[in-house]
Amino acid sequence: MLTEIAQKTRLAAQHLANLPSAAKNTAIEAIATSLESHADEIVAANTKDCEAAANEIAPALYARLKLDATKLKGAIVGVRDVGKLADPVGQIQIHRTLDTGLVLQRASCPVGVLGVIFEARPDAVIQIASLAIKSGNGVILKGGKEAIASCTVLVKAIKAGLAKSEVNPDAIQLLTTRSETSELLKLDRDVDLIIPRGSNEFVKYVQDNTRIPVLGHADGICHLYIDSAADFDRAIAITIDSKTQYPAACNAIETLLIHQSIADEFLPIIIDRLQAHGVEIRLSQLGHEILGHNGDLTIDLAIATDWATEYSDLILAIQIVPDLEAAITHVNTYGSRHTDGIVTENTTTAKIFLDRVDAANVFHNCSTRFSDGFRYGFGAEVGISTQKMPPRGPVGLEGLVTYKYQLTGSGHIAATYTGENAKPFIHRDL
């Protein structure tokens, strides 16, 4: 059954891959319009999901599940932003004459069929569907059981929009049962790329149980380092935003590093501000010793596992480091190559941090919450990749296309260019 769905998706994707930009943009606008017309139904379905999941799932997961009218409106803005982006398909990356009449081109093309598996994130349906259409890909979506009602209505609205365009609605498919997840992971002949979005345990499960290439990140252990040359007001604002603006997000910080030379003054201030926002602190031994001279605060002692934990909640580990080198070492040891930042007025120090921290996103004097496809101007994202090979970081349209080499000749044969009297190649870029 699932094989038939995948094959239908591939046929629709093959047609979609050859549509002109205007047709794809019309389809994306039709999706946005349909989502707006189904807004009340979508919010009602999400309310049903949220009520069923209340007290049954972790707060971080519940926050991701919620899709109210405001969040839906923002997602629809993202759909239209995708429509405004340049078409990533058919871009000529190489145009080269190998010899007279023998011309090589490398052109971007869709990946094919995407399998996107996510937990309680119904807004992912909107982002991924719009990016898939724009990049000429079909997509099979598998949402978490907590979001079944939301995802079902969202896909219904998206398909209704596509039905008014040149894009076959079969390009977007939704799976709803848990057994379909393992079955999807086995479709290496029909699915070209798997994109998991969820907890680190979930992503690792996907990575370990498929032969299909996987694009994603397993952990979101992000850091913020407050340097000795930091502006305190700026450091406080950035720390609070990076931790509390949306603690369930994978780009929220889990560890705060503070230069030892400013810890006497800065540590009590930042702890007071964090606690005012409901943040639970896990503080290193040296931090406790420093606080011993600055009042009687009851703070949990950080243990070894805290430095390697993604809380996705209002919990923050704080470590005191002697210098920049120690900060970089800590980040590169415990980080997940997602997003790490530094707060400093010393541009030389910032440059060293930006160059040496091994992460997909490295920031100076701004919140880690900016590592996001929408905020980067990608319109939306299918996920964030922490792998070394591209695509890396927030993955938008560019991560959903590959390329092919197209060579045109006029009877050329390889034998002409081999042997004692081999003809040389021209290799001239056009």
Backbone hydrogen bonds, N-H to C=O, Kabsch-Sander energy under -0.5 kcal/mol:
donor,donor_aa,acceptor,acceptor_aa,energy
5,I,1,M,-1.8
6,A,2,L,-2.6
7,Q,3,T,-2.2
8,K,4,E,-2.2
9,T,5,I,-2.3
10,R,6,A,-2.2
11,L,7,Q,-2.1
12,A,8,K,-2.1
13,A,9,T,-2.4
14,Q,10,R,-2.4
15,H,11,L,-1.6
16,L,12,A,-2.4
17,A,13,A,-2.6
18,N,14,Q,-0.5
18,N,15,H,-1.0
19,L,16,L,-1.7
24,K,20,P,-1.7
25,N,21,S,-2.8
26,T,22,A,-2.1
27,A,23,A,-1.8
28,I,24,K,-2.1
29,E,25,N,-2.2
30,A,26,T,-2.0
31,I,27,A,-1.9
32,A,28,I,-2.2
33,T,29,E,-2.5
34,S,30,A,-2.2
35,L,31,I,-2.6
36,E,32,A,-2.0
37,S,33,T,-2.1
38,H,34,S,-1.6
39,A,36,E,-1.2
42,I,38,H,-2.5
43,V,39,A,-2.7
44,A,40,D,-2.2
45,A,41,E,-2.1
46,N,42,I,-2.3
47,T,43,V,-2.4
48,K,44,A,-1.9
49,D,45,A,-2.1
50,C,46,N,-2.9
51,E,47,T,-2.5
52,A,48,K,-2.0
53,A,49,D,-1.8
54,A,50,C,-1.3
56,E,53,A,-2.7
57,I,53,A,-1.2
62,Y,58,A,-2.4
63,A,59,P,-2.3
64,R,60,A,-1.4
65,L,61,L,-1.8
66,K,62,Y,-1.6
72,L,68,D,-2.6
73,K,69,A,-2.2
74,G,70,T,-2.0
75,A,71,K,-2.0
76,I,72,L,-2.1
77,V,73,K,-1.8
78,G,74,G,-1.7
79,V,75,A,-1.6
80,R,76,I,-2.0
81,D,77,V,-2.0
82,V,78,G,-1.9
83,G,79,V,-1.6
84,K,80,R,-1.0
84,K,81,D,-0.5
85,L,81,D,-0.6
85,L,82,V,-1.2
90,G,108,S,-2.2
91,Q,88,P,-0.6
93,Q,91,Q,-0.8
93,Q,106,R,-3.3
94,I,106,R,-1.1
96,R,104,L,-2.9
97,T,428,R,-3.2
98,L,96,R,-0.6
98,L,102,L,-2.8
99,D,102,L,-1.3
102,L,99,D,-2.9
103,V,101,G,-0.6
103,V,408,T,-2.6
104,L,96,R,-3.5
105,Q,406,Q,-2.5
106,R,94,I,-2.2
107,A,105,Q,-0.5
107,A,404,K,-2.4
108,S,91,Q,-2.1
109,C,402,T,-2.2
111,V,400,L,-1.4
114,L,138,G,-2.7
115,G,193,L,-3.1
116,V,114,L,-0.6
116,V,140,I,-2.5
117,I,115,G,-0.6
117,I,195,I,-1.7
118,F,142,K,-2.5
119,E,197,R,-1.6
121,R,119,E,-2.6
124,A,121,R,-1.7
125,V,122,P,-1.3
126,I,122,P,-0.7
127,Q,123,D,-1.9
128,I,124,A,-2.8
129,A,125,V,-2.1
130,S,126,I,-1.9
131,L,127,Q,-2.1
132,A,128,I,-2.7
133,I,129,A,-2.2
134,K,130,S,-2.2
135,S,131,L,-2.1
136,G,133,I,-1.2
137,N,132,A,-2.8
138,G,112,G,-2.5
139,V,171,A,-3.2
140,I,114,L,-3.2
141,L,139,V,-0.6
141,L,173,Q,-3.2
142,K,116,V,-2.7
143,G,175,L,-0.9
144,G,119,E,-1.5
147,A,144,G,-1.5
148,I,145,K,-1.1
151,C,147,A,-3.0
152,T,148,I,-2.4
153,V,149,A,-1.9
154,L,150,S,-2.4
155,V,151,C,-2.7
156,K,152,T,-2.0
157,A,153,V,-2.3
158,I,154,L,-2.5
159,K,155,V,-2.8
160,A,156,K,-1.9
161,G,157,A,-1.9
162,L,158,I,-2.4
163,A,159,K,-2.1
164,K,161,G,-1.4
165,S,162,L,-2.3
171,A,168,N,-2.4
172,I,169,P,-1.9
173,Q,139,V,-2.3
175,L,141,L,-3.2
180,E,177,T,-0.8
181,T,178,R,-1.4
182,S,178,R,-0.8
183,E,179,S,-1.5
184,L,180,E,-2.6
185,L,181,T,-1.8
186,K,183,E,-1.1
187,L,184,L,-1.6
188,D,186,K,-1.7
190,D,187,L,-1.0
191,V,187,L,-2.6
192,D,113,V,-2.4
193,L,113,V,-1.3
194,I,213,P,-2.9
195,I,115,G,-2.8
197,R,117,I,-2.9
203,V,199,S,-2.4
204,K,200,N,-2.3
205,Y,201,E,-1.9
206,V,202,F,-2.1
207,Q,203,V,-2.6
208,D,204,K,-1.9
209,N,205,Y,-0.7
209,N,206,V,-1.2
210,T,207,Q,-0.5
211,R,185,L,-0.7
215,L,194,I,-2.6
216,G,214,V,-0.5
222,C,220,G,-1.2
222,C,252,A,-0.6
223,H,339,T,-0.8
224,L,255,T,-1.6
225,Y,341,G,-2.7
226,I,224,L,-0.5
226,I,257,L,-3.4
227,D,225,Y,-0.8
227,D,343,V,-2.2
230,A,227,D,-1.7
232,F,230,A,-0.6
235,A,231,D,-2.9
236,I,232,F,-2.8
237,A,233,D,-2.1
238,I,234,R,-2.4
239,T,235,A,-2.3
240,I,236,I,-2.7
241,D,237,A,-2.2
242,S,238,I,-2.7
243,K,239,T,-1.7
244,T,240,I,-3.1
245,Q,241,D,-1.5
249,A,246,Y,-2.2
252,A,249,A,-1.4
253,I,242,S,-1.6
254,E,222,C,-2.9
255,T,222,C,-1.7
256,L,317,A,-2.9
257,L,224,L,-3.0
258,I,319,Q,-2.2
259,H,226,I,-2.3
260,Q,321,V,-2.6
262,I,259,H,-1.6
263,A,259,H,-0.6
263,A,260,Q,-0.7
264,D,260,Q,-0.5
265,E,262,I,-0.5
266,F,262,I,-3.3
267,L,263,A,-1.8
269,I,265,E,-0.7
270,I,266,F,-2.7
271,I,267,L,-2.3
272,D,268,P,-2.0
273,R,269,I,-2.2
274,L,270,I,-2.7
275,Q,271,I,-2.7
276,A,272,D,-1.6
277,H,273,R,-0.8
277,H,274,L,-1.0
278,G,275,Q,-1.8
279,V,274,L,-2.3
280,E,314,L,-3.0
282,R,316,L,-2.6
283,L,281,I,-0.5
283,L,300,D,-2.9
284,S,318,I,-2.0
288,H,284,S,-2.0
289,E,285,Q,-2.0
290,I,286,L,-2.2
291,L,287,G,-2.5
292,G,288,H,-1.3
293,H,290,I,-1.7
294,N,291,L,-2.2
297,L,295,G,-0.9
299,I,297,L,-0.9
300,D,281,I,-1.0
302,A,283,L,-3.1
306,D,303,I,-1.8
307,W,303,I,-0.6
307,W,304,A,-1.0
308,A,305,T,-1.1
309,T,306,D,-1.2
311,Y,309,T,-0.8
315,I,313,D,-2.3
316,L,280,E,-2.6
317,A,254,E,-2.5
318,I,282,R,-2.9
319,Q,256,L,-2.5
321,V,258,I,-2.5
327,A,323,D,-1.8
328,I,324,L,-2.6
329,T,325,E,-2.3
330,H,326,A,-2.4
331,V,327,A,-2.5
332,N,328,I,-2.7
333,T,329,T,-1.5
334,Y,330,H,-2.6
335,G,331,V,-2.6
336,S,221,I,-1.3
340,D,361,N,-2.0
341,G,223,H,-2.2
342,I,363,F,-2.0
343,V,225,Y,-2.7
344,T,342,I,-0.5
345,E,229,A,-2.0
347,T,345,E,-0.8
350,A,346,N,-2.3
351,K,347,T,-2.3
352,I,348,T,-2.0
353,F,349,T,-2.3
354,L,350,A,-2.9
355,D,351,K,-2.2
356,R,352,I,-2.2
357,V,353,F,-2.2
359,A,357,V,-1.3
360,A,337,R,-1.9
361,N,338,H,-1.4
363,F,340,D,-2.4
365,N,342,I,-3.1
370,F,367,S,-1.4
371,S,368,T,-1.7
372,D,370,F,-1.9
376,Y,372,D,-1.9
377,G,374,F,-1.2
378,F,373,G,-3.2
380,A,378,F,-1.0
382,V,395,V,-2.8
383,G,395,V,-0.6
385,S,393,G,-2.4
386,T,216,G,-0.9
393,G,385,S,-3.4
395,V,383,G,-3.1
396,G,394,P,-0.7
399,G,396,G,-1.1
400,L,397,L,-2.0
401,V,398,E,-0.7
402,T,109,C,-3.1
404,K,107,A,-2.4
406,Q,105,Q,-3.5
406,Q,404,K,-0.5
407,L,405,Y,-0.5
408,T,103,V,-2.7
416,T,413,I,-1.3
417,Y,414,A,-1.8
418,T,415,A,-1.4
422,A,419,G,-1.4
423,K,416,T,-2.5
426,I,98,L,-3.5
427,H,98,L,-0.6
428,R,97,T,-2.3
429,D,427,H,-0.5
430,L,95,H,-3.1
